[in-house]
Amino acid sequence: MKPRGPAQTGVGAAARRAMGRLAGVVDSVAMQAMTRAFSRGKPRRGPEDRRAQIDAMIAVYGDPRLLAEPERYFVPPGAPAVEQRVESRDAGAGTEVVDLAFRSAFVPYHAPYRDEYLALREVHTVHGRMWRTRTPRPTAILLHGWGGGNYWIEERAFAVRWLTRIGLDVVLLQLPFHGRRVPPGMPAGAFPSPHVMRTNEAFAQAVSDVRALTGWLLSRGAPAVGVAGMSLGGYTTALVSTLDDRLAFAVPMIPAVDFADLLWRHGESSPARKRAEEAGVQKHHLEALFRVHSPLARPPRVAAARRLIVAGEGDRICPPDHAERLRVHWDGCAIHWFPGGHLAQVGRGAGFRAVRRLLVDTGVL
């Protein structure tokens, strides 16, 4: 699907197309590596057993009550006890960098998997890094992409110093199975993956952790708290916006919005998809498995004027039609297109300036 109404970024149509093609090549190479990572390992069950397992999980995660009553699955967390350790101070700017940690309140929904998931100890301590001033300011919770979470990298990916200069406090939050939350023996980015139970429970945990942090930030005096995220973080941003009406803004950037579609589309020639098809599994089975956390399954609770999508025309990892589907689901909310892709985000500076305009227009800044 062709993106509608690309925003002006100061370059001509031909230059935009060239930048998009170049960015697409970079994304395609990275996508091949990601597909290989998703296909690691050999199945421990035959096709019939795998299909029976899928059907059993659909019975659990496809329960229609979980969509009608989301708090059955996304249980609201209490206020966390947050440990704070000052990493550095900038007296001239009046800011300090603080590492945060708190115990996740999350308890897995699927009882047979509960003990195994809870035994992954590192996953259940939430880590984040905050840039703040002495007097709390409007605060952005920033969510990284798949395999991310390194503070040094994410600080630059999200232009954190610029965000603080325009008037925000900022928290880089590490999602489950990323950063310091990777269990021993697991690769960074073990979530999301074709492991259905881990993926579904980790999305629920990510939502719980973001909501817990939101409550803590509001309790310490932040006048407004919103969420922005890239890729996996964009998916999580769109998801949490359907569950928490305290958020002052929601900005999914280069977002995925349909995990079943990504697995099926990018895995077209992969061993994992071949095994799935041998077991009689089709795309609609994956949709039933992952619908419980789909950002498209529920209406947003953040006001339309406080929502903005930022997407890349050349994105080949989270394709442009995902951003467009979210825009339609969000009743045609504002969307900013930049000419680059998922990794080579050429022209994305105008997207960040669009975020600033959103925050100014809505009174957050």
GUSEVEX-979522 format. One record per residue (C-alpha): x, y, z; residue in one letter. Coordinates in pm, 1 decimal. Each point is the difference from the previous one (the first is absolute). Layout:
! residues N
[pt [X,Y,Z],"a"]
...
***
This chain:
! residues 365
[pt [0.0,0.0,0.0],"m"]
[pt [145.0,334.4,-98.1],"k"]
[pt [33.2,252.4,286.2],"p"]
[pt [-241.1,289.3,-26.5],"r"]
[pt [102.2,362.6,8.4],"g"]
[pt [371.9,-19.7,83.7],"p"]
[pt [109.3,291.5,213.2],"a"]
[pt [239.5,255.4,-145.5],"q"]
[pt [360.0,-56.7,102.1],"t"]
[pt [172.8,246.5,-229.7],"g"]
[pt [88.4,-245.4,-278.3],"v"]
[pt [-153.9,-66.5,-340.9],"g"]
[pt [-202.3,-304.8,-99.2],"a"]
[pt [288.6,-159.5,-192.1],"a"]
[pt [238.3,44.3,290.9],"a"]
[pt [-257.8,-146.7,238.3],"r"]
[pt [-37.5,-306.7,-220.8],"r"]
[pt [376.6,-45.6,-21.5],"a"]
[pt [40.3,29.3,375.8],"m"]
[pt [-285.1,-243.8,51.8],"g"]
[pt [158.2,-256.5,-233.7],"r"]
[pt [337.3,27.0,172.0],"l"]
[pt [-157.5,-29.6,344.0],"a"]
[pt [-199.4,-299.3,-122.6],"g"]
[pt [320.3,-182.8,-98.0],"v"]
[pt [142.0,52.3,349.7],"v"]
[pt [-321.9,-126.3,157.1],"d"]
[pt [-16.6,-303.3,-228.3],"s"]
[pt [350.2,-114.0,97.8],"v"]
[pt [-83.6,42.1,369.2],"a"]
[pt [-331.8,-180.0,-47.1],"m"]
[pt [176.6,-305.9,-138.9],"q"]
[pt [211.6,-21.0,314.9],"a"]
[pt [-306.4,47.0,222.0],"m"]
[pt [-188.5,-274.1,-186.6],"t"]
[pt [290.3,-239.8,56.2],"r"]
[pt [-3.8,86.1,370.7],"a"]
[pt [-375.0,-65.3,22.0],"f"]
[pt [44.9,-338.7,-169.9],"s"]
[pt [269.0,-133.0,234.7],"r"]
[pt [-54.3,-332.5,166.0],"g"]
[pt [-175.1,-316.7,-103.7],"k"]
[pt [-351.5,-99.9,102.1],"p"]
[pt [-30.9,-251.7,279.4],"r"]
[pt [-341.1,-118.7,-119.9],"r"]
[pt [-138.0,-144.2,-321.0],"g"]
[pt [-247.1,194.6,-219.5],"p"]
[pt [-310.8,-151.6,161.1],"e"]
[pt [122.8,80.5,350.8],"d"]
[pt [95.8,353.1,-103.4],"r"]
[pt [-344.5,61.8,-147.1],"r"]
[pt [-166.8,-133.3,315.4],"a"]
[pt [216.5,232.3,207.0],"q"]
[pt [-98.6,297.9,-216.3],"i"]
[pt [-369.7,-83.6,35.4],"d"]
[pt [38.1,-28.0,377.3],"a"]
[pt [168.3,341.5,19.9],"m"]
[pt [-267.5,156.8,-220.4],"i"]
[pt [-256.0,-124.4,252.7],"a"]
[pt [188.4,191.1,271.6],"v"]
[pt [115.2,320.8,-171.0],"y"]
[pt [-287.5,19.4,-247.6],"g"]
[pt [-264.3,10.7,274.0],"d"]
[pt [-233.6,283.8,-115.4],"p"]
[pt [-43.1,113.8,360.1],"r"]
[pt [361.0,124.1,-3.6],"l"]
[pt [-88.8,252.1,-269.1],"l"]
[pt [-330.8,102.8,157.3],"a"]
[pt [152.0,27.9,350.0],"e"]
[pt [368.7,83.1,-51.0],"p"]
[pt [77.5,23.3,371.0],"e"]
[pt [-41.8,-377.0,18.3],"r"]
[pt [325.5,-19.6,-193.2],"y"]
[pt [163.6,338.1,56.4],"f"]
[pt [-33.4,17.0,376.7],"v"]
[pt [61.5,359.0,121.7],"p"]
[pt [316.1,12.1,214.9],"p"]
[pt [38.6,172.7,333.2],"g"]
[pt [249.6,276.8,72.1],"a"]
[pt [357.0,-135.0,-13.1],"p"]
[pt [276.5,62.0,251.5],"a"]
[pt [262.1,151.5,-229.4],"v"]
[pt [370.7,-11.5,78.0],"e"]
[pt [186.2,305.4,-125.6],"q"]
[pt [374.0,34.9,-57.2],"r"]
[pt [146.6,323.5,-134.7],"v"]
[pt [224.9,-76.8,-296.4],"e"]
[pt [112.2,356.6,-79.4],"s"]
[pt [-92.3,367.5,39.4],"r"]
[pt [22.2,300.4,-229.9],"d"]
[pt [-10.4,300.4,229.6],"a"]
[pt [-0.1,244.9,-289.0],"g"]
[pt [-311.1,-151.4,-154.2],"a"]
[pt [-156.0,-77.1,337.2],"g"]
[pt [-51.3,-366.7,-94.8],"t"]
[pt [102.1,-331.5,146.0],"e"]
[pt [9.8,-349.6,-146.0],"v"]
[pt [-148.6,-261.3,231.6],"v"]
[pt [-16.5,-376.7,-38.4],"d"]
[pt [-333.3,-141.2,114.7],"l"]
[pt [-91.6,-353.5,104.5],"a"]
[pt [-315.7,-155.7,139.1],"f"]
[pt [-160.7,-339.5,35.3],"r"]
[pt [-251.8,-79.6,-272.3],"s"]
[pt [-347.2,-64.8,136.7],"a"]
[pt [-83.0,-227.2,-291.7],"f"]
[pt [-136.3,-352.2,47.0],"v"]
[pt [-40.8,-211.7,-317.2],"p"]
[pt [-356.3,-63.7,-113.1],"y"]
[pt [46.0,-357.0,-127.9],"h"]
[pt [26.3,-209.5,317.2],"a"]
[pt [190.3,-301.4,-146.0],"p"]
[pt [276.6,234.4,-119.3],"y"]
[pt [5.7,217.1,313.0],"r"]
[pt [275.2,-172.2,199.0],"d"]
[pt [230.4,-28.5,-301.3],"e"]
[pt [-40.1,370.5,-82.2],"y"]
[pt [37.3,118.0,358.2],"l"]
[pt [319.7,-204.3,33.2],"a"]
[pt [165.7,236.7,-253.3],"l"]
[pt [115.1,225.6,283.2],"r"]
[pt [170.4,272.7,-200.8],"e"]
[pt [-317.7,71.3,-196.8],"v"]
[pt [-188.7,103.7,311.5],"h"]
[pt [222.8,288.4,104.4],"t"]
[pt [-88.4,305.0,-210.4],"v"]
[pt [288.7,227.8,-95.8],"h"]
[pt [-5.7,348.9,-143.1],"g"]
[pt [213.9,311.2,-30.4],"r"]
[pt [-150.9,340.5,68.3],"m"]
[pt [110.7,349.4,-98.9],"w"]
[pt [-172.5,243.6,234.9],"r"]
[pt [9.7,344.1,157.3],"t"]
[pt [-46.3,90.4,365.9],"r"]
[pt [-362.3,102.6,-62.5],"t"]
[pt [-191.2,-277.0,-182.0],"p"]
[pt [-92.0,87.8,-357.9],"r"]
[pt [-224.6,-167.7,-259.5],"p"]
[pt [157.3,-340.7,-49.5],"t"]
[pt [38.5,-230.7,-299.5],"a"]
[pt [40.3,-374.2,51.4],"i"]
[pt [204.0,-124.3,-296.9],"l"]
[pt [-20.4,-362.1,-118.7],"l"]
[pt [270.2,-153.1,-219.3],"h"]
[pt [-20.0,-251.1,-283.1],"g"]
[pt [66.8,-373.8,-20.9],"w"]
[pt [348.3,-88.4,122.1],"g"]
[pt [53.9,352.0,137.6],"g"]
[pt [15.0,148.5,346.9],"g"]
[pt [363.8,111.6,16.3],"n"]
[pt [-19.5,345.3,160.9],"y"]
[pt [288.7,149.4,-198.4],"w"]
[pt [-160.0,-101.4,-330.0],"i"]
[pt [-358.5,82.1,95.0],"e"]
[pt [97.6,344.0,131.0],"e"]
[pt [111.4,85.0,-352.1],"r"]
[pt [-277.4,-184.4,-180.9],"a"]
[pt [-260.5,202.4,190.5],"f"]
[pt [193.3,329.9,-0.8],"a"]
[pt [-31.8,8.4,378.7],"v"]
[pt [213.0,312.7,50.5],"r"]
[pt [-218.0,189.1,-246.4],"w"]
[pt [-315.9,-118.6,177.0],"l"]
[pt [131.6,129.1,330.8],"t"]
[pt [89.2,335.0,-159.8],"r"]
[pt [-355.1,50.2,-128.2],"i"]
[pt [-136.8,-48.8,351.8],"g"]
[pt [-54.4,-369.8,67.9],"l"]
[pt [125.8,-236.3,265.3],"d"]
[pt [70.7,-335.9,-163.7],"v"]
[pt [12.1,-366.2,105.5],"v"]
[pt [154.5,-268.3,-221.1],"l"]
[pt [-173.5,-318.4,115.0],"l"]
[pt [144.8,-344.2,-70.9],"q"]
[pt [-267.2,-242.7,-120.6],"l"]
[pt [-14.4,-365.0,116.7],"p"]
[pt [281.5,-218.7,-138.1],"f"]
[pt [206.0,306.6,-94.1],"h"]
[pt [289.0,190.1,157.2],"g"]
[pt [57.2,-107.7,358.7],"r"]
[pt [-315.7,-211.8,-18.7],"r"]
[pt [148.8,-277.6,-215.9],"v"]
[pt [15.7,-333.5,187.6],"p"]
[pt [330.6,-191.9,-17.0],"p"]
[pt [24.0,-216.3,-307.8],"g"]
[pt [-261.0,195.0,-195.0],"m"]
[pt [80.1,238.9,-285.3],"p"]
[pt [-101.5,365.4,23.0],"a"]
[pt [-336.2,25.2,-166.5],"g"]
[pt [-141.2,-339.3,105.1],"a"]
[pt [-328.8,189.5,-4.2],"f"]
[pt [-188.7,25.6,-225.5],"p"]
[pt [61.9,-331.3,-171.9],"s"]
[pt [-192.4,-299.7,-136.0],"p"]
[pt [-14.4,-124.1,361.5],"h"]
[pt [-367.1,85.7,47.1],"v"]
[pt [-30.9,-16.8,377.9],"m"]
[pt [317.4,199.4,61.8],"r"]
[pt [-102.9,261.6,-255.4],"t"]
[pt [-355.2,42.5,126.7],"n"]
[pt [94.2,12.2,366.8],"e"]
[pt [290.1,239.4,-65.1],"a"]
[pt [-229.6,245.2,-180.9],"f"]
[pt [-228.9,-6.6,303.2],"a"]
[pt [301.3,56.5,224.7],"q"]
[pt [124.2,288.8,-214.2],"a"]
[pt [-339.4,168.4,36.0],"v"]
[pt [-0.9,-61.1,375.7],"s"]
[pt [348.7,149.8,36.9],"d"]
[pt [-82.3,309.8,-206.5],"v"]
[pt [-317.8,57.6,200.3],"r"]
[pt [184.4,-46.5,329.9],"a"]
[pt [266.3,250.7,-104.8],"l"]
[pt [-269.2,243.1,-116.9],"t"]
[pt [-162.2,-12.6,343.5],"g"]
[pt [331.9,56.4,175.0],"w"]
[pt [88.5,298.6,-218.3],"l"]
[pt [-340.1,159.4,62.1],"l"]
[pt [32.0,-65.0,373.6],"s"]
[pt [333.0,185.5,13.1],"r"]
[pt [-155.4,306.7,-160.6],"g"]
[pt [37.6,-32.3,-377.1],"a"]
[pt [-269.8,228.5,-146.3],"p"]
[pt [-46.8,-234.5,-297.6],"a"]
[pt [132.0,-340.2,-108.1],"v"]
[pt [-6.8,-142.1,-351.8],"g"]
[pt [155.9,-284.6,-195.6],"v"]
[pt [197.4,-17.4,-323.7],"a"]
[pt [170.8,-303.0,-146.8],"g"]
[pt [167.0,-136.6,-310.8],"m"]
[pt [-76.1,-329.3,-175.6],"s"]
[pt [-75.8,-248.5,281.9],"l"]
[pt [-21.5,307.7,222.8],"g"]
[pt [-243.6,153.2,-250.2],"g"]
[pt [-218.5,-309.7,22.3],"y"]
[pt [12.3,18.0,380.6],"t"]
[pt [-77.4,372.9,-7.3],"t"]
[pt [-307.9,-58.0,-215.2],"a"]
[pt [-104.2,-290.8,222.6],"l"]
[pt [29.9,182.1,332.6],"v"]
[pt [-192.3,295.4,-146.5],"s"]
[pt [-302.4,-232.1,-22.4],"t"]
[pt [20.8,-77.0,371.5],"l"]
[pt [106.6,311.2,194.4],"d"]
[pt [-191.5,327.3,-22.3],"d"]
[pt [253.1,180.4,222.0],"r"]
[pt [239.7,39.8,-291.5],"l"]
[pt [37.6,356.1,-125.0],"a"]
[pt [130.5,-108.8,-342.1],"f"]
[pt [80.0,-311.9,-201.3],"a"]
[pt [252.6,2.3,-285.4],"v"]
[pt [69.9,-333.0,-174.2],"p"]
[pt [302.5,38.3,-229.2],"m"]
[pt [79.1,-240.9,-287.6],"i"]
[pt [-257.6,-222.0,170.5],"p"]
[pt [-99.5,-360.2,-44.9],"a"]
[pt [-369.7,-52.2,69.4],"v"]
[pt [-65.0,-360.7,-107.1],"d"]
[pt [250.0,-253.2,130.5],"f"]
[pt [-170.0,-291.8,-175.7],"a"]
[pt [34.6,179.5,-333.5],"d"]
[pt [369.9,74.3,59.1],"l"]
[pt [77.5,-361.8,89.3],"l"]
[pt [-190.3,-132.9,-299.2],"w"]
[pt [123.2,260.7,-248.9],"r"]
[pt [367.7,3.2,91.8],"h"]
[pt [12.2,-374.8,56.3],"g"]
[pt [-127.8,-84.2,-347.1],"e"]
[pt [296.8,-221.9,-90.2],"s"]
[pt [124.1,-75.4,353.5],"s"]
[pt [26.4,-344.0,164.5],"p"]
[pt [-231.2,121.0,278.1],"a"]
[pt [-283.0,77.9,-241.6],"r"]
[pt [55.3,-326.3,-185.1],"k"]
[pt [-33.9,-190.7,327.0],"r"]
[pt [-314.3,196.4,84.9],"a"]
[pt [-160.7,-79.5,-334.2],"e"]
[pt [92.9,-366.9,35.3],"e"]
[pt [-194.3,3.7,325.9],"a"]
[pt [-301.8,156.0,-173.2],"g"]
[pt [54.7,343.2,154.7],"v"]
[pt [-104.8,297.8,-212.6],"q"]
[pt [13.9,374.0,49.2],"k"]
[pt [-348.5,14.0,154.9],"h"]
[pt [118.7,-231.6,277.1],"h"]
[pt [278.1,244.2,85.9],"l"]
[pt [-248.6,287.6,-3.3],"e"]
[pt [-215.8,-185.3,252.0],"a"]
[pt [304.2,-67.3,220.8],"l"]
[pt [126.0,359.2,7.0],"f"]
[pt [-325.6,198.0,-18.1],"r"]
[pt [-9.7,34.9,378.4],"v"]
[pt [278.5,260.5,-14.7],"h"]
[pt [-64.4,146.1,-344.9],"s"]
[pt [-8.4,382.6,-3.7],"p"]
[pt [-276.3,-35.1,-261.0],"l"]
[pt [-228.5,-206.0,224.7],"a"]
[pt [-122.1,284.9,222.0],"r"]
[pt [-67.6,374.0,-36.4],"p"]
[pt [261.0,241.7,137.3],"p"]
[pt [-59.4,172.7,332.9],"r"]
[pt [229.1,290.1,-85.0],"v"]
[pt [-180.2,292.3,-166.1],"a"]
[pt [42.5,27.9,-377.3],"a"]
[pt [172.3,338.8,25.1],"a"]
[pt [264.8,-159.8,223.3],"r"]
[pt [88.6,-284.3,-238.6],"r"]
[pt [262.8,15.0,-273.8],"l"]
[pt [150.4,-272.2,-219.0],"i"]
[pt [348.3,46.4,-145.4],"v"]
[pt [89.4,-243.9,-279.3],"a"]
[pt [256.6,-61.4,-272.6],"g"]
[pt [-102.2,-26.9,-363.6],"e"]
[pt [296.4,-231.4,-65.5],"g"]
[pt [-55.9,-225.0,302.3],"d"]
[pt [33.1,-369.3,-90.9],"r"]
[pt [-4.9,-138.3,356.0],"i"]
[pt [-320.6,159.9,128.9],"c"]
[pt [-151.1,75.7,-341.8],"p"]
[pt [-185.9,326.6,-67.0],"p"]
[pt [-335.5,-178.2,-21.6],"d"]
[pt [27.3,-74.5,373.4],"h"]
[pt [17.8,370.9,80.2],"a"]
[pt [-286.7,64.1,-239.9],"e"]
[pt [-213.8,-270.9,163.4],"r"]
[pt [59.7,159.6,337.5],"l"]
[pt [-90.0,343.7,-138.3],"r"]
[pt [-331.1,-138.3,-129.9],"v"]
[pt [-69.3,-178.6,329.6],"h"]
[pt [77.7,324.1,180.9],"w"]
[pt [-269.4,182.8,-200.3],"d"]
[pt [239.5,170.6,-238.5],"g"]
[pt [226.1,157.6,261.6],"c"]
[pt [309.1,201.1,-95.1],"a"]
[pt [281.7,-190.0,-169.3],"i"]
[pt [342.4,127.0,-103.8],"h"]
[pt [187.6,-179.9,-278.5],"w"]
[pt [376.0,33.2,-42.2],"f"]
[pt [176.9,-137.0,-309.8],"p"]
[pt [236.1,-243.5,172.3],"g"]
[pt [-42.7,-349.4,136.0],"g"]
[pt [2.2,-191.7,324.2],"h"]
[pt [373.5,8.7,66.5],"l"]
[pt [120.2,272.4,-237.1],"a"]
[pt [-248.9,260.6,122.5],"q"]
[pt [85.8,263.7,-259.9],"v"]
[pt [-203.8,315.6,54.3],"g"]
[pt [-128.0,-97.2,342.0],"r"]
[pt [92.1,337.2,153.4],"g"]
[pt [-322.1,147.2,-134.8],"a"]
[pt [-184.0,-281.1,177.6],"g"]
[pt [145.3,104.5,334.0],"f"]
[pt [-98.1,360.0,-71.7],"r"]
[pt [-354.1,-126.1,-67.1],"a"]
[pt [5.9,-158.5,345.6],"v"]
[pt [98.5,334.1,151.4],"r"]
[pt [-287.7,172.3,-182.0],"r"]
[pt [-240.4,-260.7,134.8],"l"]
[pt [118.8,60.6,356.4],"l"]
[pt [-22.4,376.4,-39.3],"v"]
[pt [-341.6,-6.8,-168.9],"d"]
[pt [-144.5,-223.4,274.0],"t"]
[pt [146.2,208.5,283.4],"g"]
[pt [237.3,-271.2,123.7],"v"]
[pt [288.0,241.7,-66.3],"l"]
***
